[in-house]
Amino acid sequence: MKDAFEVLCSNGLINSNLMNKLKAMVGFRNIAVHNYQAINLKIVQEIIEKHLSDISEFSKIIMKKI
């Protein structure tokens, strides 16, 4: 999945800042889904409070392209 964001960035669909944020979210998703370690609720809260707008930005960009 991280590679997909690199492809989108290299094709000018998203900028590198958003790409890096989305790649980090994939890393967190892997921890949450595969239980690599105990989920830190502070991290979950921070993602919701600080990065929900990144998901919204990505969604808007993709919706314009389809």
Secondary structure by P-SEA (a helix, b strand, c coil): caaaaaaaaaaccccaaaaaaaaaaaaaaaaaaaccccccaaaaaaaaaccaaaaaaaaaaaaaac
